[in-house]
Amino acid sequence: DWVRRKKEFLHSAFIPENVSPDYYRFTCFRFCQRIVSSTVGVFGTQSLLLALGLKSGRIGQAAALSWVLKEGLGRLGKLFWASTMGKDFDVQPKRWRFRSALLYSMGNGMEILTQVFPAYFLLVATLANTMKQVSVLTAASTRNAFYKSFSGSRDNIANITAKGEAQVVVADLIGMGTGIMLSKFCGAARQRVFISYVSLTLLDILGIYQQMRSVVFRTINPERASLIIKGFLHNGEAPTPDQVSTREKVLFHPDRAHPGLFSDLPSAIKSRADHLTLLSIFKNDRYLVSSACAEDLGSPAKRLAYKRQCKVVLRHDATGDDVLKALLTLSVLRFHHRNRALQRRLAARKKRGREPAATGDDAADEAEKAKASREDAAAASMKRSPERAAAIRFTLDGGGGKEGGDVYGLIREAKKFTNGEFGKMMSSVEKRGWTTNNYLFGTLKKVSSW
C-alpha cells in the first residue's frame, strides 16, 4: 500500500491527466535531455568564473562590471529577437524549438571558450549569453504550442504546464548534481572539459531531436498542408497527423515549397496579357496561381528554376481554405509537368534503346543507369497511383493535351479539378483528425488586391 500510494503521489505530482498519447514519449526524452543540458551548463558557469579570475582571487570591480555588461548586452539581443521573430514560432514550433536547443549548446560552448580566451571575456561571454537568452525565449515561446497539442480539446493546459515545470525542476537538479561531480573530475583540465562538453552536447541534441519527433500536431501549417495535399492526390484521402509527423522537417526548411512561392501580383505576373488572363480565370476566387510550362525537369537545376517560376498570389481577404485551394491547384500543375517531363525522357530512352548507351566512363555509366532506374520507378509509381483516375486524366486529356502545354489551359483545368475535389479533400482531412477551424498560415505576409 505504501509503494502504491507513493506511485500515485508521484503520478499526480508530475504527470497530468487527459493528455494525448505522444505526451509520454515526449516527456521521457525531455526529462533525459534536460538532465544532460543542466550538466553541460555547470561547465559553462565554471569556465566563466575561472576566466574572471575566481581561482586566483582577483574578482574585483572590473570583473563585476564585465559580468553585468554581459547580462545587459545579452538581454538586448533577446529583445531584438523577440521583436522580429514572434509569429514564426507559432507556425513552426518543432523547428524553432530544435534550433533553440542548438543555440543553447553553442552558448555553453562559447562560455567554455572564455577560459581559453580570458582577455576577450566580455565579447565571448556576451555572445554566449545572447545565444542562451535567445534560446530560452524561443523555447518558452514554443512551449505552449506543444502543451496545447497534448491537451487537444480537453482544456487542461494549466495542469500540463504545472506538471511540466515540476519535471524540469527535478531534471535540472539531477543535471546540476551530475555536472558538479563531473566538474570536480575534470577540474581545470581543458581537454577533459572539451571531451565532456562534446559528448554531453551530442546527447543533448539527440534528446531534443527525439522530443520533436515524438510530438504530433493536428493543426495545419504550410508544410503540413503540402504533405496532406500530396497524400490526398496519391491515395485519394488525406494522411493522418501521425503519418505527416514522421515526414516533417525538424531542422531545415521543407523542400516541398520554394521560399518565394507566395508572392504579390507584380512579382508573379510579368505582362499585362498574363495579368488579364489570370484575373479572368480566378475572377471569383481569392487566390491565383501562375506557372510556366516546363519542357524538361531532368536535372536539379531545371527543377529549381521551374519551382521559382511557380507563384501563388493571395488576395487581401483570403482565408485558410483559399490557401489550401491555391496549394492544391499548384500541386496538380506541378504533377502534370513532372509527369509530362518524365514521359518525354522515357520516350527518348525508348528510341535509343531501353538501356542507357555506354560512354566508356564507368562513373558516368553508373550515374546514367541509376537515373534510368529512378525514372522507371517513378513511372511505375504513377501507373499504380490512384491519382491517375483524377489528376493524370485531366492533365493528359484536358488542358495539357497539346504538345508543349497550353499553360492557361492547364491552369483552368487545375482550378476545375480543385473546385471539384476540394470538398472531398476537406472531408477526408477532418475525418483523419486534423483541426480545420484554425490554420497556421500567419507567416504568409504577401497579399494583393484585385
Steps between C-alpha positions, in 0.01 A plus 500: 500500500783741586667441163170538318423826682845635416451409133162670497652808669785521248260448210268775619795731572679464168262351240188690384177320425318483167790556262561368150711179465805678357538699825665210687773435243565874474529527881747210527734653244460851645585382852818327384598788273448754778729305732775502237444871423527597867815291534663684209393834654718435804810492280404831341453672837827355629689628195349848531613528862847366421532750213416785739777393736304336779763232539773753580278726709498799262122558478470875532311796365610441139389137512164593648451769233584249224244258641227767510581618147485142378149463642378836372627459144359149490156633590521751215553212258201324653286812454595528131423132442159520667397802294587344163419128524181475707254369240730232364501314833129414472527368145813281540539421873690174444762661281550802724513290818770279351695803381473654844664188647784526248542867587509424873769236444703753301458747785639245745792442265571874482499520880760224514711696248525792746742286699718465189478874411461685832624824344188507280264411782246775436468430126485119525281497811258752345464283188446194718243674717316640198475150349366357824253786556366462146482124545305527827259750343442275198447191714253685724314641198452159340414313822131586498460361147619161625286510814195602299557206267523262795178631654297476179145612577524426873606852608751386763799705381554647849530151650739385226711815548521456876600134474748583227673761719516249785669249269748766386595590859578137586699454176695822562591394855622162379692666219665757726605227744646295217673808361661584835639147530631510143653846548689371805630212292602724209632788711665767286635250246384642169518170312272325750257793499491502119438123474225520762338797325498335156367168632224657709403743222451214254275326756315828555433550128394137456256540789337816365479346151313199637272736694401681183449173316265387778257790462202462268336830403145503367498861384581577135793722402651545150730196526229268634257634240742400220538151648123460543435605140769270365353209696150581379608510135687172528260299715162666461488591871693722736779350714459490877685742732726211609596427139576865427699538823756242388570703185522848650836674490642572845807708414490613137225665300277259307601442138141475378440871462751754375550787750375750238187302414253750648538828321326824412349579160789701351749222579277217377372654175741639243271640232161669471371209288591252778336730751170520314489128419571383855253747649233368262576142608493579873244784493277329758784383724717659765819352364672446168776271380753574228730245343738457210493201269784263587631304203786326679537433873782249472756681717482658848588841354210485252259383771609787724460751216150364434405529869611863501260575214200354688328769706195523724337839557252543785238772503492721808182329628617141436418238764674180602280303260616726215863421585424128486319541166798687358744232617278224360478676162876547490568139603289371210683731256836382626391139474407549136835659415696227681295232327539662155877542545531139616303372201730692264812354659357146487403550133852621418648195671267273306621646170867437575439165674381402844841504667708821515783507248846426639746789493816322616504699824400258777387773739291674234346170388405411857345844552301465177376155599398628844310786337323258264410278794347797684300594191364145467403496867326838467310385194389180676390703802291730283331204332411343836389824663126572525575858400503377139121479531487871573808717453659309212170470316441871496862592426530268202147528358417853614694823476836329463421298192705708262868435463688775674208561731251786499585655836173688538303193395682299763428760766131501410485121522694500828256752646207289378654195667546695825139622497379144453728324748556757777186405694596134486851580620376707794256228604792256500716748695239534775435127509872431548513718812634834377388831649333713231367792705841659549772498235859607567569710192607813690839526329347545153528877505488586127147579381356703213173663398301451180 
